[in-house]
Amino acid sequence: MKRTKVALVYDFDETLSTTYMQDYLLIPKLGLKPETFWKKANAWSLENQADQVTGSMYYFTKIAKEKNICLSKEMLKDCGKNIEYYDGVKEWFERINHFGKYLDLDIEHYIISSGYEEIIEGCSIRPYFKEVAGCAFAFDENGFPIWPARVVNYQAKVQYLSKINKGLRKLDDKAVNEYTPDESRRIPYSRIIYLGDGLTDIPSMKMVKDRKGTAIAVYKPKSHKKRRATQMLKDNRVDFALPADYREGKGIDIAVKAVLYRIAVLRDLEALQKAEYKKIKD
């Protein structure tokens, strides 16, 4: 018998990593401090009425060009090697996969992030993810980024969630809008657990929650960002607001395992019910 598929979907920056992925190495390579870069990039976006995510992508290319730095795919990938993660993240995936197998669940991990796919490709935890949907650059023949190939903002995150639900790949843009009966969808929303921290995650978390899945707002331990996460809980946008600590026995570990156990129990009850109905028909 095939194991029941479950999707764990994560934002990346400040959900798995302790800050924005660009802050660790990419921005210092451009000779700037993170707070200086983001202030200037956001000001440029505001001045030019640009989406902040798209604007920051342009601003990275602008600064790199001015300083004659090759912002190549390989350089961006190297910037993923120095990323710092919250406690327990590196051990999390194998541990939760093992727990899933105990319940006859096949757990798949996904990233939907406004960060850069090129950087995530260099991360030590990249092999654990079935697919990564993030912002990405198009590169010219000399290896320089010339255009945003993909931009992931709050609207795009909802679209990528729908692709996971339907069993589509991240580039299946046409099929995502086609009608798919609920019973034909690869992973129902009730078997999706979404973990995120920021404003761009709210529409996705709310949609997952409203469709009987589970949404978890995480926040940096002992930080002022706890207030934003607990407000999401008060506003009924998420099911849990928990510190970003993925170690065994901590809040996220306990909550996710409880949800997985519930998914397995509901599956088994449904199977028993179908068996009883079949007896009546026979």
Rosetta blueprint (number, residue, H / E / L):
1 M L
2 K L
3 R L
4 T E
5 K E
6 V E
7 A E
8 L E
9 V E
10 Y E
11 D L
12 F L
13 D E
14 E L
15 T L
16 L L
17 S E
18 T L
19 T L
20 Y L
21 M H
22 Q H
23 D H
24 Y H
25 L L
26 L H
27 I H
28 P H
29 K H
30 L L
31 G L
32 L L
33 K L
34 P H
35 E H
36 T H
37 F H
38 W H
39 K H
40 K H
41 A H
42 N H
43 A H
44 W H
45 S H
46 L H
47 E H
48 N L
49 Q L
50 A L
51 D L
52 Q H
53 V H
54 T H
55 G H
56 S H
57 M H
58 Y H
59 Y H
60 F H
61 T H
62 K H
63 I H
64 A H
65 K H
66 E H
67 K L
68 N L
69 I L
70 C L
71 L L
72 S L
73 K H
74 E H
75 M H
76 L H
77 K H
78 D H
79 C L
80 G L
81 K L
82 N L
83 I L
84 E L
85 Y E
86 Y L
87 D L
88 G L
89 V H
90 K H
91 E H
92 W H
93 F H
94 E H
95 R H
96 I H
97 N H
98 H H
99 F H
100 G H
101 K H
102 Y H
103 L L
104 D L
105 L E
106 D E
107 I E
108 E E
109 H E
110 Y E
111 I E
112 I E
113 S E
114 S E
115 G E
116 Y E
117 E H
118 E H
119 I H
120 I H
121 E L
122 G L
123 C L
124 S L
125 I L
126 R H
127 P H
128 Y H
129 F L
130 K L
131 E E
132 V E
133 A E
134 G E
135 C E
136 A E
137 F E
138 A E
139 F E
140 D L
141 E L
142 N L
143 G L
144 F L
145 P E
146 I E
147 W E
148 P E
149 A E
150 R E
151 V L
152 V L
153 N L
154 Y H
155 Q H
156 A H
157 K H
158 V H
159 Q H
160 Y H
161 L H
162 S H
163 K H
164 I H
165 N H
166 K H
167 G L
168 L L
169 R L
170 K L
171 L L
172 D L
173 D L
174 K L
175 A H
176 V H
177 N H
178 E L
179 Y L
180 T L
181 P L
182 D H
183 E H
184 S H
185 R L
186 R L
187 I L
188 P L
189 Y H
190 S H
191 R H
192 I E
193 I E
194 Y E
195 L E
196 G E
197 D L
198 G L
199 L H
200 T H
201 D H
202 I H
203 P H
204 S H
205 M H
206 K H
207 M H
208 V H
209 K H
210 D H
211 R L
212 K L
213 G L
214 T E
215 A E
216 I E
217 A E
218 V E
219 Y E
220 K L
221 P L
222 K L
223 S L
224 H L
225 K L
226 K H
227 R H
228 R H
229 A H
230 T H
231 Q H
232 M H
233 L H
234 K H
235 D L
236 N L
237 R L
238 V L
239 D L
240 F E
241 A E
242 L E
243 P E
244 A L
245 D L
246 Y L
247 R L
248 E L
249 G L
250 K L
251 G H
252 I H
253 D H
254 I H
255 A H
256 V H
257 K H
258 A H
259 V H
260 L H
261 Y H
262 R H
263 I H
264 A H
265 V H
266 L H
267 R H
268 D H
269 L H
270 E H
271 A H
272 L H
273 Q H
274 K H
275 A H
276 E H
277 Y H
278 K H
279 K H
280 I H
281 K H
282 D L
